[in-house]
């Protein structure tokens, strides 16, 4: 990755973590993972995946693996969606956001049941609905900021 690209990702993570403090229970880093998949740079995707998983697993309250399972599920949705849609279209990302919200709900329910932990289902439903709405918005903002950098001579 170029240094400008690295700076962009550092800023993305800083803003994403800050937004997670504003919207607790909502993963603001997954739009970056989606964007990294869309850019089709394997090394960049590997770095973004690793950093994102380490951050989210460190911040999470469930046992290790819940975030990995959810991220891999969303990545699988992107791969499957690639066969049906243009993965850079807003319509695709809106549908992906909805599917990611449902997937997050299912993964969280699974992990909570495996840990025999207590869960407020109403709170989880609210967080998953917010998650579904936030993914396309934050993805679009991230994508526009990357595109803006490319149009102004910066390499993303």
C-alpha positions as CSV (number, residue, x, y, z in Angstrom):
1,X,0.0,0.0,0.0
2,X,1.2,3.5,-0.8
3,X,1.7,5.9,2.1
4,X,-1.3,8.0,1.0
5,X,-3.4,4.9,1.0
6,X,-2.1,4.0,4.5
7,X,-3.0,7.5,5.7
8,X,-6.5,7.1,4.3
9,X,-7.0,3.8,6.1
10,X,-5.6,5.2,9.4
11,X,-8.1,8.1,9.1
12,X,-10.9,5.6,8.2
13,X,-10.2,3.6,11.4
14,X,-10.0,6.6,13.6
15,X,-13.3,8.0,12.3
16,X,-14.9,4.5,12.4
17,X,-13.8,3.9,16.0
18,X,-15.0,7.4,17.0
19,X,-18.4,6.7,15.3
20,X,-18.6,3.5,17.3
21,X,-18.4,5.5,20.5
22,X,-21.2,7.7,19.2
23,X,-23.3,4.6,18.1
24,X,-22.4,1.9,20.6
25,X,-23.3,-1.6,19.4
26,X,-22.9,-0.7,15.7
27,X,-19.8,-1.8,13.8
28,X,-18.6,1.2,11.8
29,X,-15.6,-0.6,10.4
30,X,-17.4,-3.1,8.2
31,X,-18.0,-0.6,5.4
32,X,-14.2,-0.4,5.1
33,X,-14.0,-4.1,4.8
34,X,-16.6,-4.0,2.0
35,X,-14.7,-1.2,0.3
36,X,-11.4,-3.2,0.5
37,X,-13.1,-6.2,-1.1
38,X,-14.5,-4.0,-3.9
39,X,-11.0,-2.6,-4.7
40,X,-9.7,-6.1,-5.2
41,X,-6.3,-5.6,-3.7
42,X,-5.5,-8.9,-1.8
43,X,-2.8,-7.5,0.4
44,X,-4.9,-4.4,1.3
45,X,-7.9,-6.7,2.0
46,X,-5.8,-8.9,4.3
47,X,-4.5,-6.0,6.2
48,X,-7.9,-4.3,6.6
49,X,-9.5,-7.6,7.6
50,X,-6.8,-8.4,10.2
51,X,-6.8,-4.9,11.7
52,X,-10.6,-4.7,11.8
53,X,-11.0,-8.1,13.4
54,X,-8.4,-7.3,16.0
55,X,-10.1,-4.0,16.8
56,X,-13.6,-5.4,17.0
57,X,-12.7,-8.6,18.9
58,X,-10.8,-6.4,21.4
59,X,-13.8,-4.1,21.8
60,X,-16.5,-6.9,21.8
61,X,-18.0,-8.6,24.8
62,X,-18.6,-12.0,23.1
63,X,-16.0,-14.8,23.0
64,X,-13.4,-14.6,20.2
65,X,-14.8,-15.6,16.9
66,X,-18.2,-13.8,16.7
67,X,-16.8,-10.9,14.8
68,X,-14.7,-13.2,12.5
69,X,-17.8,-15.3,11.8
70,X,-19.9,-12.2,11.0
71,X,-17.2,-10.6,8.8
72,X,-16.7,-13.9,6.9
73,X,-20.5,-14.1,6.4
74,X,-20.6,-10.5,5.0
75,X,-17.6,-11.3,2.8
76,X,-19.4,-14.3,1.5
77,X,-22.5,-12.1,0.8
78,X,-20.3,-9.8,-1.2
79,X,-18.8,-12.7,-3.3
80,X,-22.3,-14.1,-3.9
81,X,-23.7,-10.6,-4.7
82,X,-20.9,-10.1,-7.2
83,X,-22.5,-12.7,-9.4
84,X,-25.8,-10.9,-9.4
85,X,-25.1,-7.1,-9.1
86,X,-22.4,-4.5,-9.6
87,X,-20.8,-4.6,-6.2
88,X,-20.1,-0.8,-6.4
89,X,-23.7,0.2,-6.9
90,X,-25.6,1.8,-4.0
91,X,-28.5,-0.6,-4.5
92,X,-26.2,-3.6,-3.9
93,X,-24.7,-2.0,-0.8
94,X,-28.2,-1.2,0.6
95,X,-29.2,-4.8,0.0
96,X,-25.9,-5.9,1.5
97,X,-26.5,-3.7,4.6
98,X,-29.9,-5.3,5.1
99,X,-28.4,-8.8,4.7
100,X,-25.5,-7.9,7.0
101,X,-28.0,-6.7,9.7
102,X,-29.9,-10.0,9.5
103,X,-26.6,-11.9,9.5
104,X,-25.3,-10.0,12.5
105,X,-28.5,-10.8,14.4
106,X,-28.2,-14.5,13.6
107,X,-24.5,-14.7,14.5
108,X,-25.0,-12.8,17.7
109,X,-27.9,-15.1,18.7
110,X,-25.8,-18.1,17.9
111,X,-22.8,-16.9,19.9
112,X,-24.9,-15.9,22.9
113,X,-26.6,-19.3,23.0
114,X,-23.2,-21.1,22.8
115,X,-22.0,-19.0,25.7
116,X,-25.2,-19.3,27.6
117,X,-25.2,-15.5,28.1
118,X,-28.1,-13.1,28.7
119,X,-29.2,-10.9,25.8
120,X,-31.7,-8.1,25.5
121,X,-33.3,-9.1,22.2
122,X,-34.9,-5.6,21.7
123,X,-31.6,-3.9,22.0
124,X,-30.0,-6.4,19.6
125,X,-32.8,-5.8,17.0
126,X,-32.4,-2.1,17.3
127,X,-28.6,-2.3,16.9
128,X,-28.9,-4.6,13.8
129,X,-31.5,-2.3,12.2
130,X,-29.2,0.7,12.8
131,X,-26.3,-1.4,11.4
132,X,-28.3,-2.2,8.3
133,X,-29.0,1.5,7.7
134,X,-25.5,2.7,8.5
135,X,-23.5,0.4,6.2
136,X,-24.6,2.0,2.9
137,X,-24.2,5.5,4.3
138,X,-20.7,5.1,5.7
139,X,-19.7,3.0,2.8
140,X,-20.8,5.7,0.3
141,X,-18.9,8.4,2.3
142,X,-15.8,6.3,2.4
143,X,-16.1,5.5,-1.3
144,X,-16.5,9.1,-2.2
145,X,-13.5,10.1,-0.1
146,X,-11.4,7.5,-1.9
147,X,-12.7,8.6,-5.3
148,X,-12.1,12.3,-4.4
149,X,-8.5,11.4,-3.5
150,X,-8.0,9.6,-6.9
151,X,-9.5,12.4,-8.9
152,X,-7.2,14.9,-7.2
153,X,-4.0,13.0,-8.1
154,X,-3.7,11.0,-4.9
155,X,-3.3,7.3,-5.1
156,X,-5.8,5.4,-3.0
